[in-house]
Amino acid sequence: MSTPQESAVLKTIYQALRTLNEERAADQQITIGLDTCLFGEGSALDSLSLVSVIVDLETAVSDEFGKPVSLTDDKAMSRDPVPFTNVAALKSYIVELLA
């Protein structure tokens, strides 16, 4: 069972991915779910798309929760695995940053 904050973060991530899908051709749509791979082998996103999603998320999370977050700082990039492996990992990382 997820907390209200986890649900709100997940909703924000899904919205950023839906926005990305709106910019893509019908045959390039990504499937959106907890297991959606965002980075690395099997990723649904190229590097430019990932950057776009990250920027959208940083803005949306800051607006939604009133706390600025940086998703690409040294802390994020030194984690193994990085928080961008999939949607579930990204959600967990954002919740951790907001705590």
Secondary structure, 3 states (H helix, E strand, C coil): CCCHHHHHHHHHHHHHHHHHHHCCCHHHCCCCCCCCECCCCCCCCCHHHHHHHHHHHHHHHHHHHCCCCCCCCHHHHCCCCCCCCEHHHHHHHHHHHHC
